[in-house]
């Protein structure tokens, strides 16, 4: 498969031995490791004294389209991979991107940063973090199903007028009359009928 030119990064991917043998790394799946490798490839660095590499760990974006183009993961799997990397301490979320875009050129991506929290994973010193869902709560599938369940009780009510709080089935004819001029359904008190 040919990778689009815009997604090719010429940086080498360096992984230190401590990371490789860490508890955080050992709990990753193959797809999550590929996602981590791409994040490590996006790291920027400066050369310090004695040509020692110092990582600046600036923020970077890693959109769904890029992960799909690199055959890393698609949609839900990619979201799970990023969540796992944040959860075990390899990534930090600098900025939570949005789900809405006004124009195709104006995209609101999440911004990530490589983190060192993984060093304390599995210990009492580990600082937990997570990426929250960006969609409004009403867009989540469980919330949507709950709303549908609540609406189903109101579907039994087809008329605005009811005899009591206990709703009748649709087959019951609870209307007082069909229209303004129709008094056929109205009950006439017996006192009026007897006096006539």
Rosetta blueprint (number, residue, H / E / L):
1 X L
2 X L
3 X L
4 X L
5 X H
6 X H
7 X H
8 X L
9 X L
10 X L
11 X L
12 X L
13 X L
14 X L
15 X L
16 X L
17 X H
18 X H
19 X H
20 X H
21 X L
22 X L
23 X H
24 X H
25 X H
26 X H
27 X L
28 X L
29 X L
30 X H
31 X H
32 X H
33 X H
34 X H
35 X H
36 X H
37 X H
38 X H
39 X H
40 X H
41 X H
42 X L
43 X L
44 X L
45 X E
46 X E
47 X E
48 X L
49 X H
50 X H
51 X H
52 X L
53 X E
54 X E
55 X E
56 X L
57 X L
58 X L
59 X L
60 X E
61 X E
62 X L
63 X L
64 X H
65 X H
66 X H
67 X H
68 X H
69 X H
70 X L
71 X L
72 X L
73 X L
74 X L
75 X H
76 X H
77 X H
78 X H
79 X H
80 X H
81 X H
82 X H
83 X H
84 X H
85 X H
86 X H
87 X H
88 X H
89 X L
90 X L
91 X E
92 X E
93 X E
94 X E
95 X E
96 X L
97 X L
98 X L
99 X L
100 X L
101 X L
102 X L
103 X L
104 X L
105 X L
106 X L
107 X L
108 X L
109 X L
110 X L
111 X E
112 X E
113 X E
114 X E
115 X L
116 X L
117 X H
118 X H
119 X H
120 X H
121 X L
122 X L
123 X L
124 X L
125 X L
126 X L
127 X L
128 X L
129 X L
130 X L
131 X L
132 X L
133 X L
134 X L
135 X L
136 X L
137 X H
138 X H
139 X H
140 X L
141 X H
142 X H
143 X H
144 X H
145 X H
146 X H
147 X H
148 X H
149 X H
150 X H
151 X H
152 X H
153 X H
154 X H
155 X L
156 X L
157 X L
158 X L
159 X L
160 X L
161 X L
162 X L
163 X L
164 X L
165 X L
166 X L
167 X L
168 X L
169 X L
170 X L
171 X L
172 X L
173 X L
174 X L
175 X L
176 X L
177 X L
178 X L
179 X L
180 X L
181 X L
182 X L
183 X L
184 X L
185 X L
186 X L
187 X L
188 X L
189 X L
190 X H
191 X H
192 X H
193 X H
194 X H
195 X H
196 X L
